[in-house]
Amino acid sequence: MPSTNTSPASSGPIAGAPSDAAGGPAALTARTPQVPADRLVAEMVPPPRFDSVRFDNYIPDPAQPSQTDAVKVLSEFATRIDGGATASGGGRRRWFRRAEQPAGPSGPRGVYLDGGYGVGKTHLLASLWHATPAAPEQKAFGTFVELTNLVGALGFQQTVQTLRGHRLLCIDEFELDDPGDTVLVSSLLGKLVEAGVALAATSNTLPGKLGEGRFAAADFLREIQGLSAHFRTLRIDGEDYRHRGLPQAPAPFSDDQVTKAAYGTPGASLDDFPSLLEHLSRVHPSRYGAMCDGIEAVCLTGVRPVPDQSTALRLVVLADRLYDREVPVLASGVPFGDLFSEEMLRGGYRKKYFRAISRLTALARDAQRVIES
């Protein structure tokens, strides 16, 4: 089973300045940040790219009514989340106001946005977080990877205690990559639902199909069905908005062009792509966001197809963190569409790889301004 980390997390300080070496660009390969557990909790908010998103600035595709329907359902869902009153006699905080509470404890306790990459699921999830009438510290937003990393940092019981007082937990990019994740997340969400926490998630996979093609999911059918029971599924159809009506991404640049741009761009990083892939194996994925602190543009030379699935999955996480932070990516070598082999693009992680290609392509388009400045 592929893993996103093949060795213990490295230690070291986070570079305090955009440039890690006087007179030259930063190097991601020189960064092995420490990320305290309290930072993981504090950063469970929508990332910078989604600071200003709201339901009213989501632009549905007129040809896809499911997108408009999702806005309506989620808007109503946000208004039903209780303001924190406790149920009489039980001391447990209610999720819905009394008149709207589901009839039984086994009814769906959340919404699950299922759809292809680039249909705006994260925009809608972040909009739900913003629209929910609660203080920021009473709402949590993070990717599935960040949630499992939080459990690793705090331990299961402390994670439950930390999140059980929240009114809403939003989980982006919900996927089950291995049996351990399946049991862990099933238990965690069950505890949080019992405590009255509302759930919302996005994924490229229907709840009942989680884990399919990645491990012996049939052996964990009870856990998967238990997860599925927590959610009402909303299917969102459509094309990838990141490339809708836009020109193709620029062709890769030369090594010299990338290097010159890195030295001429304040806050840029410059790395050899194979060396960066090797470095990612020594830094836990939960620290990839911190590794990008202060970086204004990522410049990569010698981009080539990734050699194996474990490396590919780590690259997916880095691509997500760069996209969240709106960091343009300027590269030489092969186009991003050629990063993953045909076998990978047909396998159980194909949707992750297509999402990474989509996001890196968007960031490559953003990098045009770097090369032109």
Residue pairs with C-beta under 8 A, 6 or more apart in sequence:
1 177
1 178
1 179
1 214
1 215
2 177
2 308
2 309
2 310
2 312
2 313
2 349
3 178
3 310
3 313
4 145
4 177
4 285
4 310
4 313
4 314
4 317
5 281
5 284
5 285
5 314
6 281
6 310
7 281
7 282
9 282
9 283
9 284
9 286
9 287
10 32
10 282
10 283
11 32
11 34
12 31
12 32
12 33
12 34
13 33
13 34
14 31
14 33
14 34
14 290
14 291
14 293
15 26
15 30
15 31
15 293
15 294
16 294
17 294
18 26
18 266
18 267
18 268
18 294
18 295
18 296
19 25
19 26
19 266
19 267
20 26
20 27
20 30
20 31
21 27
21 30
24 263
24 270
25 262
25 263
25 265
25 268
25 269
25 270
25 299
26 267
26 268
26 269
26 270
26 294
26 295
27 269
27 270
27 271
28 269
28 271
28 276
28 279
28 291
28 292
28 295
28 298
29 271
29 272
29 275
29 276
29 278
29 279
31 283
31 291
32 282
32 283
32 287
32 291
33 283
33 287
33 290
33 291
33 293
34 287
35 286
35 287
35 290
37 150
37 153
37 154
39 290
40 146
40 149
40 150
40 153
40 154
40 286
41 150
41 154
41 162
43 142
43 146
43 289
44 140
44 141
44 142
44 146
44 150
45 129
45 136
45 139
45 140
45 141
46 53
46 126
46 129
46 130
46 141
47 324
47 325
48 324
48 325
48 326
49 323
49 324
49 325
49 326
50 122
50 123
50 126
50 324
53 123
53 126
53 127
53 130
54 127
54 130
54 131
55 71
55 74
55 75
55 124
55 127
55 131
58 67
58 71
58 120
58 123
58 124
58 127
59 241
60 67
60 68
60 71
61 67
61 238
61 239
61 241
61 244
63 238
64 119
64 236
64 237
64 238
66 115
66 234
66 235
66 236
66 237
66 238
67 119
67 120
67 236
67 237
67 238
69 234
70 113
70 124
70 234
70 236
71 124
73 111
73 234
74 111
74 124
74 127
74 128
74 131
74 200
74 234
75 131
77 111
77 128
77 198
77 200
78 128
78 131
78 132
78 133
79 131
79 133
80 96
80 97
80 100
81 95
81 96
81 132
81 133
81 134
81 167
81 168
81 198
82 93
82 94
82 95
82 96
82 97
82 167
82 196
83 133
83 134
83 167
84 93
84 134
84 138
84 167
85 93
85 94
86 92
86 93
86 94
87 93
87 94
92 194
92 195
92 196
93 165
93 167
93 195
93 196
94 101
94 196
95 101
95 109
95 196
95 197
95 198
96 102
102 108
102 109
106 229
108 229
108 230
108 231
108 232
109 193
109 198
109 199
109 230
109 231
110 193
110 198
110 199
110 200
110 201
110 230
110 231
110 232
111 128
111 199
111 200
111 201
111 231
111 232
111 233
111 234
112 174
112 200
112 201
112 202
112 203
112 207
112 231
112 232
112 233
112 234
113 121
113 124
113 125
113 200
113 201
113 202
113 203
113 234
113 236
114 202
114 203
114 204
114 205
114 206
114 207
114 233
114 234
114 235
114 236
115 121
115 202
115 204
115 235
115 236
115 237
115 238
116 204
116 237
116 238
116 240
116 351
117 204
117 240
117 351
117 354
117 355
117 358
118 238
118 239
118 240
118 241
118 242
118 243
118 355
118 358
119 236
119 237
119 238
119 239
119 240
119 241
120 236
120 238
120 241
121 172
121 202
121 236
122 172
122 173
122 202
124 202
124 236
125 141
125 170
125 172
125 200
125 201
125 202
126 141
126 170
128 168
128 170
128 200
129 139
129 141
129 168
129 170
132 139
132 167
132 168
132 198
134 167
134 168
138 165
138 166
138 167
138 168
139 166
139 167
139 168
139 169
139 170
140 163
140 166
140 168
140 169
140 170
141 170
141 172
142 150
142 170
142 171
142 172
143 171
143 172
143 173
143 320
144 171
144 172
144 173
144 174
144 175
144 185
145 173
145 285
145 286
145 317
145 320
146 286
147 171
147 185
147 188
148 181
148 184
148 185
149 284
149 285
149 286
150 159
150 162
151 159
151 184
151 188
152 286
153 286
154 162
156 184
156 187
156 188
159 188
160 188
160 191
160 192
160 195
163 169
163 192
163 197
164 191
164 192
164 195
164 197
165 195
166 192
166 197
167 197
167 198
168 197
168 198
168 199
168 200
169 192
169 197
169 198
169 199
169 200
170 200
170 201
171 199
171 200
171 201
171 202
172 201
172 202
173 202
173 203
173 320
173 355
174 201
174 202
174 203
174 205
174 210
175 203
175 204
175 205
175 210
175 352
176 182
176 185
176 210
176 211
176 214
176 217
176 224
177 211
177 214
177 215
177 313
177 349
178 214
178 215
179 211
179 215
179 216
179 219
179 220
182 210
182 211
182 217
182 220
182 223
182 224
182 227
183 220
183 223
185 227
186 223
186 224
186 226
186 227
189 199
189 227
189 230
190 226
190 230
192 199
193 199
193 230
199 230
199 231
201 231
203 210
204 351
204 352
204 355
205 212
205 351
206 233
207 224
207 227
207 228
207 231
207 233
208 224
208 225
208 228
210 217
210 224
210 227
210 228
211 217
211 220
211 224
212 348
213 347
213 348
214 348
214 349
217 224
240 358
242 358
242 359
242 361
242 362
243 358
243 361
243 362
246 365
247 365
249 335
249 336
249 361
249 362
249 364
249 365
250 364
250 365
250 367
250 368
250 371
251 335
252 303
252 331
252 332
252 333
252 334
252 335
253 261
253 330
253 331
253 332
253 371
254 332
255 301
255 302
255 332
257 332
257 371
258 270
258 299
258 300
258 301
258 330
258 331
258 332
259 270
259 299
259 301
261 268
261 297
261 299
261 330
261 370
261 371
262 268
262 269
262 270
262 297
262 299
262 330
263 270
264 373
265 296
265 297
265 299
265 370
265 373
266 296
267 294
267 295
267 296
267 297
268 295
268 296
268 297
268 298
268 299
268 370
269 295
269 297
269 298
269 299
270 299
270 301
271 279
271 298
271 299
271 300
271 301
272 300
272 301
272 302
273 300
273 301
273 302
273 303
273 304
273 331
273 333
274 302
274 304
276 300
277 306
277 307
277 311
277 314
277 315
280 288
280 311
280 314
280 315
280 318
281 310
281 311
281 314
283 291
285 314
285 317
288 317
288 318
288 321
289 321
289 324
289 325
292 298
292 321
292 322
292 325
292 327
295 325
295 327
296 327
297 327
297 328
297 329
297 330
297 367
297 370
298 322
298 327
298 328
298 329
298 330
298 363
299 329
299 330
299 331
299 370
300 329
300 330
300 331
300 332
300 333
301 331
301 332
301 333
302 332
302 333
303 331
303 332
303 333
303 334
303 336
303 339
304 333
304 334
305 334
305 338
305 339
305 340
305 341
306 312
306 315
306 339
306 340
309 344
309 347
309 349
312 339
312 340
312 344
312 349
312 353
313 349
313 352
315 339
315 356
316 349
316 352
316 353
316 355
316 356
319 356
319 359
319 360
319 363
320 355
320 356
320 359
322 329
322 359
322 360
322 363
323 359
323 360
323 362
323 363
326 366
327 363
328 363
328 364
328 366
328 367
328 369
328 370
329 360
329 363
329 364
329 366
329 367
330 364
330 367
330 370
330 371
331 364
331 367
336 357
336 360
336 361
336 364
337 357
337 361
339 353
339 356
339 357
339 360
340 353
340 356
340 357
344 350
344 353
345 353
345 354
